[in-house]
Amino acid sequence: MSMQAKKRADYQPPVFTITDVKMDVRLHPTTTRVETTSQVKRLASEGNALALDGDKIQLDSVVINDQPHSDYQVVDGQLLISNVPEQFTLTIVNTIDPQNNRALEGLYLSAGTYCTQCEAEGFRRITYYLDRPDVLATFEVTLHGDKQQYPTLLANGNPIARGDNDDGTHWVTWQDPHPKPSYLFAMVAGDFDLLEDTYTTSSGKPVKLELYVDKGKRERGHFALASLKRAMKWDEDTFGLEYDLDIYMIVAVDFFNMGAMENKGLNVFNSKFVLADQDSATDEDFFNVESVIAHEYFHNWTGNRVTCRDWFQLSLKEGLTVFRDQQFSADMTSPLSNRIKHVRVMREHQFAEDASAMSHPIRPEEVIEMNNFYTVTVYDKGAEVIRMFHTLLGPQGFRKGMDEYFRRHDGQAVTCDDFVAAMQTATDLDLSHFALWYSQSGTPVITVSSVFDDSTGKMTVTLSQRTAPTADQRTKAALFMPVTFDCIDSQGNHYSDDDGLVKDGMVILDKSELTLTFSDVEEPLIPVILGNFSAPAKVHNDLNAAQLLNVFQYAHDSFNRWDALQSLYSWCINCYEQGTPEAVDDTIWQGLEAVLTGEADNHELLGECLVIPSFETLCQTRSQVDVAALNSARDAFCQAFSVRLAEPLKAIFNSISTSAYTYSQQAVNARRCRNQVLVHLARLDDQQGAIKTQFAQADNMTDTLGALKAAQAGQRQVFETLMEEFEQRWNQDPLVLDKWFGLHATTERDDILSQLTLLQQHPQFTIGNPNRVRAVVGSFAFFNTAGFHNLDGSGYKFVTDYLMELDKVNPQVAARIVTPLTQWHNFSPAHQQLMKTQLNRLLGVKELSSDLFEKVSKSLAYQSNSEQ
């Protein structure tokens, strides 16, 4: 496999295209026969040979216009066919081995089910083809399989014929009339339970809805099906977009690398994002099911009908669709809790990526392995850029731009520039400067400084921005940012700037520095910026504890109120880290007590405010992190929080009723708040009984898991006893048991590596199942701070040893789990050396996958960049 980097600047249109495809697939565990007949047409005069992509397939024959063709060769993963006509019919017969395809790309057989995953470049594992997103063709697929073992045979589009064969097999022909790139191709064969429903579009078109789940799991699929109907209705109401086929199918499988895949008309899902009932799924699981169901459905237009010209444009579909599913979730649940959820992802993970060797713009410039494009930058930062479009244009302007985007590009493969151009038609604002977000990497830092002149009663507030050099770009320009802005005094009065630069609570920061002037001011004002996280930036706003409590009390924006407490917690933890815990004095604890008592009935905001910033978030506000010191400081503050605020915490816990489970936003807020309080109370010796009582009486997985997470923060014996009971109850349900695996893997204990080894020996653990691997090894690497970062290097070595084994099985998952190791630069020199030692071990592995090679080699190369 080539390790040569591919560059966006090198894009060339295809020399040939394929307009129509007919496939005949005869399933067999190790020798599946694929016959593909394509209508091929030359588009460009240069180059004689037709170059088709292929990987790990056995070529049997090549036929052109019904005549055998022998003028071809296979070179470096491509089938080069010479002496071809300008337009012709190409038939290729090849054989593949689904059973031994443990990478879960292309067509694979796992747990008795045939399934495909073709994004980004998996179709080439099925047959030789122009496997690139700018080649769009209609597909007709006939799928043959054993009728008893595989009664369900599915592919994209609408079913048009079916029948039985004399050998005990049967066949179904599927036709997708919408031209699509090969990455949206899908096939599934298995034995499922089926849920059926219908949806009538706003224009009156009936659509069959079918949800396929593992046998015995049918009752857990109802929420997903209802979520799909809500998403279909929302997309019609919000963007005027209707579904365009006669049938929409979702299949849930347990062995899947991604969360889900938007294949045209046949979405394949990781079962964790489909199956949900109150006994087995938490409120968070319900939320995720609805969100991911919507995300994949929304792709039907933003990704399928209009797709990417090349993979460097991935954020064109993913950033846009993430924004759309975020808006949907906010409408279905709560704007505030949704926004906080997304901001936590940005601060914990995307900021870290921006500051690492893997830094890249939302439209990257180069890549070695296409699977490595699926990043929090492309998805989540990409969504933040779309959100800024929405902020700048307003809902109506954004809808106008979207309408123009579809009018221009329906049925095409296009670029991010095409999207910006469509948005430009909906505004008088010049978007050329704003478009820099697509090409500049890194996280901008907005610094707030102010000067108060007591003699004149004037105050100036200066906003300055800077983006530090990143691994891929040394020079940075000022970005165009919509910055929400408020200015208050200690009594809660709000002030407007003299020049009216702040309009409707927002100022445009489009240069390195901007100064606002305020007159008739009697005391230093408190500037409050970036409400609702209006731009994906960090903020340096040097407010003291009293000012942060004032912001919480008086800010108009609930997000700002929450964010003020997050900053206060970070300030307090810093005091503990610096050895001055006494700086967190009585006035601060009294202020926090006032927060608890004042918001006792506001379960949504309080539940969010009770979450202390994670270690991962805190790391993004620090450099050269001493892991043990920061982790200990955070633990010490959490312990003090529990002790100093014990009485109001107990009062809140007892005031929230535990009525019968319903999945409603009010009930979700109450449960979240109560369970977060329980985590704090768990640090008190006299509250262990409350944990055991909740575990015993819980009528839903949210409260069951809430008790377990609280026990994890409390006494070891209580935790181990409850975990044993949980495992005994759910031992035969792998999806639920992933929660148990994850809790064990993230528990801080001296013998954690022995515990991880035992978990890998559990009957439900297998290296071939990405969910199990992520639950154990992934959870440890990402979220077990003390264990992974142990200064003896054992945690780093454990993960590296496992990655060496995993890379041979599933390079995609291995490349995701290596991420914490590649972010060595933010830690103290002792940690850096230990992490780089393990990365060098990985780089020395023979036949390392391109997925891992790219991340590891870039991370190690970053050493010289950072020392320049």
DANOR-V608642 format. One line per field, one symbol per residue. ss: DSSP state (2 for helix, 1 for strand, 0 for the rest). burial: + if it has 16 or more other C-alpha atoms within 10 Angstrom, else -. Layout:
BEGIN
ss->???
burial->???
END
This chain:
BEGIN
ss->0000011222000001111111111100000111111111110000000111100001111111001100011110011110000011111111110222000001111100111110000022200010000000111111111100000111100111111100001111111111110222001111001111111100000111111110000222222222222222222222200000001111111000000110000111112220000000002222222222222222000100011100222222222222222222222200222222222222222222220000000000011002222002222222222222222222222222222222222000110222222222000000000222220000011111111110000111111111100000000000001111111100000100000000100111100011111100000001111022200001111000222222222200022222222222222222222000222002222222222222000022222220000022222000001022222222222222222202222222222000000000222222222222222220002222222222222000222222222222200222222222222222000222222222222200000222222222000000000222222222222220222200000222222222222200002222222022220222102222222222222220000002222222222222222220
burial->-------+------++++++++++++++---+++++++++++-----++++++++-+++--+-+----+-------++++++-+---++++++++++++-++++++++++--+++++++++++++++++++++++++++++++++++--++++++++++---------+++++++++++++++++++++++++++---+-+-----+-++++++---+-++++++-+++++++++-----+++++-+++++++++++++++++++++++++++++++++++++-++++++++++++++++++++++++++++++++++++++++++++++-+++++++++-++--++++++++++++++++++++++++++++-+++++++++++++++++++---++++++++++--++++++++--++++++-++---+--++-++-+++++++++-+-+-----+++++++++++-+++-----+++++++++++++-+-++++---++---+++++---+-+++--+--++++++++++++++++-+-+-+-+++++++++-+-+++++++++++++++++++---+--+---+---++-++--++--+++++++++++-++++++----+++--++-++++++++++-+++-+++-++--+-+--+-----++++++++++++++++++---+-+++-++--+++++++++++++++++---++--++--++---+--+++++++++++++++---++--+--++---++-+++++++++++++++++++++++++-+-++++++--++-++-+++++++++++++++++++---++-++++++--++----+++++++++++++-++-----
END
